Amino acid sequence: MKYTFNEKDLFDLFISPLNPDFQTPSLMDGYVYATDGLRLIKIKADTLNGDYEPNGRLNEMMSKYRWPDNNCNCHITKEHIRQALASAPQKEELINVDCPECIGTGVIRCEYIDKAGKRHEVEAECPVCNGEGFESKNTGRIIACPYATIILSNSKLRTRDLQILFDAMENMGVYEAHIIAQAKDEIVLRIDENITVRLPCLLI
């Protein structure tokens, strides 16, 4: 049976749009992987509706990765995560949006007329966004501070990683996940028999 959740929205939680090696999910050994180099989701390919191709750089990394041994089996619910996020320090949510002046390019183009009356096309760094191509926008939402830490089972996680887990569970329509492995710098959760999530964690 194939899943009905939005695969693109789910994978977008884990990929890195800024790193060309991790911008797209990758097919390897019957599974589709999506990662930003730290956070990772692995889903059995024949349960998905999309078509996925191998990504050489990502597959090279995954071939060297060794999953930690299963050493626990405790469940966590979406409500547990919601409560943990609510207990963390809160802040206004800011998101990056394309600069309206340069339309996300970081560059403006203008015309300059020299003393001889000759016209020149000039490119310059956008003065509104200082060449970044984006600006911060307040969404009006209050969220957990991304770099605050929360204890989950025997692991300490950043709230941003716990939020990714919560958003992934929300996307998939699942209520609980099982923590199956905890190591010094990572935690592995099984959503069901086809889906596994890996998150980074900190030493306690």
C-alpha positions as CSV (number, residue, x, y, z in Angstrom):
1,M,0.0,0.0,0.0
2,K,1.3,3.5,-0.9
3,Y,1.2,6.4,1.5
4,T,-1.1,9.4,0.8
5,F,0.9,12.1,2.5
6,N,2.6,15.0,0.7
7,E,6.0,13.6,-0.1
8,K,7.6,16.8,-1.3
9,D,6.5,18.7,1.9
10,L,7.9,15.8,4.0
11,F,11.2,15.6,2.3
12,D,11.6,19.4,2.3
13,L,11.8,19.2,6.1
14,F,15.0,17.2,5.8
15,I,16.9,18.4,2.7
16,S,19.2,21.4,2.4
17,P,18.3,23.9,-0.3
18,L,21.7,25.6,0.0
19,N,23.9,22.4,-0.3
20,P,23.8,21.0,-3.9
21,D,24.7,17.5,-2.6
22,F,21.5,17.5,-0.4
23,Q,18.9,19.4,-2.4
24,T,16.9,16.4,-3.5
25,P,16.0,13.0,-2.1
26,S,17.9,10.0,-3.4
27,L,17.1,6.4,-4.2
28,M,19.4,3.7,-2.9
29,D,18.9,0.0,-2.1
30,G,15.1,0.2,-2.3
31,Y,14.8,3.2,0.0
32,V,14.5,6.9,-0.6
33,Y,16.7,9.1,1.6
34,A,16.5,12.8,2.3
35,T,19.0,14.6,4.4
36,D,20.7,17.9,5.0
37,G,23.8,16.1,6.3
38,L,22.5,16.0,9.9
39,R,18.8,15.2,9.9
40,L,17.7,12.2,7.8
41,I,14.5,10.4,6.8
42,K,14.5,7.0,5.1
43,I,11.4,5.6,3.5
44,K,10.8,2.3,1.6
45,A,10.6,3.3,-2.1
46,D,7.7,1.1,-3.1
47,T,5.5,2.8,-0.6
48,L,5.9,6.2,-2.2
49,N,4.1,7.6,-5.2
50,G,6.9,9.9,-6.6
51,D,9.7,8.9,-8.9
52,Y,13.2,9.2,-7.4
53,E,16.6,8.9,-8.9
54,P,20.0,8.1,-7.2
55,N,22.0,11.1,-6.0
56,G,25.7,10.0,-6.3
57,R,27.1,12.3,-3.6
58,L,24.3,11.5,-1.1
59,N,24.5,7.8,-1.8
60,E,28.3,7.8,-1.3
61,M,27.7,9.4,2.1
62,M,25.0,6.9,3.0
63,S,27.1,3.9,2.0
64,K,29.6,5.0,4.7
65,Y,27.1,5.7,7.4
66,R,26.6,3.1,10.1
67,W,23.2,3.2,11.9
68,P,23.7,2.8,15.7
69,D,22.6,-0.5,17.2
70,N,19.1,-0.6,18.5
71,N,19.3,-0.1,22.3
72,C,15.9,1.0,23.3
73,N,12.2,0.9,22.5
74,C,10.2,3.7,24.0
75,H,7.4,5.5,22.3
76,I,6.8,9.2,22.1
77,T,3.6,10.9,21.0
78,K,2.9,14.0,19.1
79,E,1.3,15.5,22.2
80,H,4.5,14.8,24.2
81,I,6.5,16.8,21.6
82,R,3.9,19.6,21.5
83,Q,4.2,20.0,25.3
84,A,8.0,19.9,25.2
85,L,8.1,22.6,22.5
86,A,5.6,24.7,24.5
87,S,7.9,24.5,27.6
88,A,10.9,25.8,25.7
89,P,11.8,29.5,25.5
90,Q,9.6,31.2,22.9
91,K,10.2,33.8,20.2
92,E,8.6,35.5,17.3
93,E,9.0,33.4,14.1
94,L,11.0,35.1,11.3
95,I,11.3,33.6,7.9
96,N,13.4,34.6,4.9
97,V,11.5,35.9,1.8
98,D,12.8,37.2,-1.5
99,C,13.9,40.8,-1.4
100,P,11.1,42.8,-3.2
101,E,13.7,45.2,-4.6
102,C,15.9,42.7,-6.4
103,I,13.5,39.8,-6.6
104,G,15.9,37.5,-4.7
105,T,18.9,38.0,-6.9
106,G,20.9,40.3,-4.6
107,V,21.6,42.5,-7.6
108,I,20.0,45.6,-9.0
109,R,20.4,46.9,-12.6
110,C,20.2,50.5,-13.5
111,E,21.1,52.9,-16.2
112,Y,23.9,55.5,-15.9
113,I,24.4,58.4,-18.3
114,D,27.9,59.7,-18.5
115,K,28.9,63.3,-19.1
116,A,29.1,62.6,-22.9
117,G,25.5,61.5,-22.8
118,K,26.3,57.8,-23.3
119,R,24.0,55.3,-21.6
120,H,25.5,52.4,-19.6
121,E,23.8,49.4,-18.0
122,V,25.2,49.1,-14.4
123,E,24.9,46.2,-12.0
124,A,25.3,46.8,-8.3
125,E,24.7,45.1,-4.9
126,C,21.1,45.6,-3.8
127,P,21.1,48.3,-1.2
128,V,17.9,47.0,0.4
129,C,19.1,43.5,1.3
130,N,22.9,44.2,1.1
131,G,23.2,41.6,-1.7
132,E,21.7,38.8,0.3
133,G,18.7,38.4,-1.9
134,F,16.3,38.0,1.0
135,E,14.9,39.8,4.0
136,S,13.4,38.6,7.2
137,K,9.7,38.7,7.7
138,N,7.7,38.3,10.9
139,T,5.0,35.6,10.4
140,G,3.1,36.7,13.5
141,R,3.6,33.2,15.1
142,I,5.3,32.5,18.4
143,I,7.6,29.5,18.2
144,A,10.1,27.7,20.4
145,C,13.6,29.2,20.1
146,P,15.3,27.0,17.5
147,Y,18.6,26.5,19.5
148,A,17.1,25.9,22.9
149,T,17.5,22.3,24.2
150,I,15.0,19.7,25.3
151,I,15.5,16.4,27.0
152,L,13.8,13.6,25.1
153,S,14.2,10.2,26.8
154,N,17.9,10.1,27.5
155,S,18.9,12.5,24.7
156,K,19.2,16.3,24.5
157,L,17.8,17.7,21.3
158,R,17.6,21.2,19.8
159,T,14.0,22.5,19.6
160,R,14.5,23.0,15.8
161,D,15.1,19.2,15.4
162,L,12.1,18.4,17.6
163,Q,10.0,20.8,15.6
164,I,11.1,19.0,12.4
165,L,10.0,15.6,13.9
166,F,6.7,17.1,15.0
167,D,6.1,18.6,11.5
168,A,7.0,15.3,9.9
169,M,4.6,13.4,12.1
170,E,1.9,16.0,11.3
171,N,2.5,15.6,7.6
172,M,2.4,11.8,7.7
173,G,-0.7,11.8,10.0
174,V,0.9,9.7,12.7
175,Y,0.4,10.1,16.4
176,E,3.4,8.3,17.8
177,A,6.9,7.2,17.0
178,H,9.3,4.7,18.6
179,I,12.8,5.6,19.7
180,I,14.9,2.6,18.8
181,A,18.4,3.8,19.2
182,Q,20.2,6.5,21.2
183,A,23.9,7.2,20.7
184,K,26.2,10.1,22.0
185,D,25.4,12.3,19.0
186,E,22.2,10.9,17.3
187,I,18.8,9.5,18.0
188,V,16.9,7.1,15.7
189,L,13.1,6.9,15.6
190,R,10.9,4.4,13.8
191,I,7.7,5.8,12.5
192,D,6.5,2.5,11.2
193,E,8.0,-0.5,9.4
194,N,8.8,1.5,6.3
195,I,10.0,4.9,7.8
196,T,13.0,5.7,9.9
197,V,14.1,9.2,11.1
198,R,17.6,10.1,12.4
199,L,18.1,13.4,14.4
200,P,21.3,14.9,15.8
201,C,21.5,15.2,19.6
202,L,23.8,16.7,22.2
203,L,25.7,15.0,25.0
204,I,23.8,15.1,28.4
